[in-house]
Amino acid sequence: MKDTLKTDPPFDWHANPEALTVLPVAVEDAELTRMPPGRAVMKLALPAIGSMLLIMIFNLVDAWWVSKLGAEPFAGVSAASFLFWALQSMSLIISEGVNALVARFVGAKENNLAGRVVGQALILAVVIALMNTVFGLWIVHGVFIRMGLTGVVLDSAVQYMSYTLYGLVIIFLAYTVDAAFRGMGDTRTPFKLIGAGLLLNMILDPLFIFGIGPFPRMEAAGAALATVIAHVFVLVAGIIAIQGR
């Protein structure tokens, strides 16, 4: 006689709303526990997806403004963007770990441990970013030469990437703080912060690239500097916001 497979009856989330409290939601988002699961997931996921898209747009905005200088500077910044995305992926090692651990501890209502995770992650972000900066500055020129870049294209790529590497610690720290918010179940704050940073980048790009008013004309390097300054804003605003939690 064949054994029959026993299955548990479908779980009724509406009849057991307390089960949703295992979700790593922030206190102010407690209403998520009273929503249908699908709607709650969408409310968390859409801002997170939007944040990732905004992060990608930073380099696209830089490249668009640099294209006003000509085809060669545009080609250089475009080539540098691919290398930057490769280095930037290293920040995912930290941010995904922060996201998971903070979510676990906040869900267990162990906020002290969640705070320790964030503090340790910020230190790790500095270490990994500095390692990437030193290594990147060492190889950047050779990598672009091997890619076949020459002349103005090479100079623009090196300038853009070098200034980006100088600010890599800031960028990694900003994304680590954003990951902490996501771990607390707050995906809207990172979306707002990154969106504001992107807007600031759009404003600063032409100022530093073309040297408008009192700003120096830095061309491709100016685009990278504008991006770094925008991430300084994201980091500082994020730290201020997270201290209130």
Buried (B, 14 or more C-beta within 10 A) or exposed (E): EEEEEEEEEEEEBEEEEEEBEEBBBBEEBEEBBEBEBEEBEEBBEEBBEBBEEBBEBBBEBBBBBBBEBEEBBBBBBBBBBEBBEEBBEBBEEBBEBBBBBBBBBBBEEEBEBBBEBBEBBBEBBBEBBEEBBEEBBEEBBEBBEEBEBEEBBBBBBBBBBBBBBBBBBBBBBBBBBBBBBBBBBBBBBBBBBBBBBBBBBBEBBBBBBBBEEEBEEBBBBBBBBBBBBBBBBBBBBBBEBBEEB
